[in-house]
Amino acid sequence: MAKRTSIEGQLSLFPELEEPQLPQAAPAQWPAWPKGLWVGTSSWSFPGWAGLVYDRKYPESRLAREGLSAYAHHPLLRAVGIDRSYYAPVSLEEYTRYAAQVPDDFRFLVKAPQRVTAARLGNQDNPDFLSARLALEEWVEPARQGLGSKLGCLLLQFPPLSTNALGGPAGFATLLHRLLEQLPGELPLAVEIRNRDLFCKAYVQVLQRLSVSHSLVVHPSMPPIAQQFALVGVQPMTVVRWMLGRGEYEEAVERYQPFNRLVDEDPSSRTAILDIWRQSLQQHSKIITVVNNKAEGCSPKSIERLCESFWDPDVPF
C-alpha cells in the first residue's frame, strides 16, 4: 500500500482520519431560486448537516472558521444570517473575509448589537439602548463597508421589552422613529419585535414612513406570520425569518440536536411563507428568507420542503 504524507511532510499513520484542507459541499441537485429571492439559514456551523450541506462531518469550530464557502456552494443556500454581531462587534476585516468566500449573488442578514436593541442587559438598565451612534460605529458601517453589495439586510431584532417602561406601544413607536431617522436612509433596514402588543398600527406607520421593513417572524411570541403580513402588506424588501416553531429556545435545541432531520413539521407556516413569496414576487419586492434549525428541526431540510412546494406545478406562482 502506498505511503501517504501529511501536510507537514511527515508520514501519516492514520490517513483515513485525515480531513481535506477545507470543508467541501455535499452534492445537491435542486432548481435555482428565481432572481430576487434569497433563502438561507441562521448560521452555517452545524456538524449535523453532514450529507445535507457538507460532504462529511466536520467539527463545529472548523465549520465556523472555514465552512462558509462550502455552504455557499449549495444551490438552495443563497443567503445566511450573521447572528454573532448581536453579542459582540464584528470587525470590518471579518466582514470583508466573509464577502470574499461567497459568490456575487449571495446576501448576508446582519443583526444589530443587543446593546442597541435591549433595554436591559442582565439586571441593569442599558445606557446604550437605541443609541444611533453605537449602531453606526459597531454595526452599520463595518457591515456596509465589508460586505458591500452582498449586504442584504441590517436587522434590528428587539428582544421582549417591558411595554410600560417604554410608554406603551405609542411610546415605543416614537422611540423607534427617533432611532431610525438618525440612520442613513438608503440602508436595507428591517425591524423585528417579540411583543405582540407592540405590533400595532403606530409601529407599522413608523416603518412605512421611513421605508423600513417589518421582519415577518415565525415565533411563539408573535402573531402567526400570515396575520403579520396582512397588516404590513408587500414591502419594498420582504424579510422572513422562520425562527422557532413552539416552546422555548433551549427546549428546541435539546429536542432537535444534531439538527439533521425534521422533527416537528409546521405546514401552516410553510404555506404562509410561500404565499408571502408569491405576492411579493408579483410586486417585484426583493425577498430575504432565513430559516432556523429551531423552526422544524433542520433548516436545510425545511428549505428543501419550501423548494419542493415552490416548484410544484399544483402550487400557483
VENWOVEN-V105881 format. One record per helix or strand of 2 or more residues. SS is the DSSP state (A for helix, B for strand). FROM is the first residue (numbers start at 1). TO is the last residue. If there is no record, write none. Layout:
BEGIN
ss=SS from=FROM to=TO
ss=SS from=FROM to=TO
END
This chain:
BEGIN
ss=A from=15 to=17
ss=B from=37 to=41
ss=A from=47 to=49
ss=A from=60 to=66
ss=A from=68 to=71
ss=B from=79 to=82
ss=A from=84 to=86
ss=A from=92 to=100
ss=B from=107 to=111
ss=A from=114 to=117
ss=B from=120 to=121
ss=B from=124 to=125
ss=A from=132 to=150
ss=B from=151 to=157
ss=A from=164 to=166
ss=A from=168 to=180
ss=B from=189 to=192
ss=A from=196 to=198
ss=A from=201 to=209
ss=B from=213 to=218
ss=A from=225 to=232
ss=B from=237 to=242
ss=A from=249 to=256
ss=A from=267 to=282
ss=B from=286 to=291
ss=A from=293 to=296
ss=A from=299 to=310
END
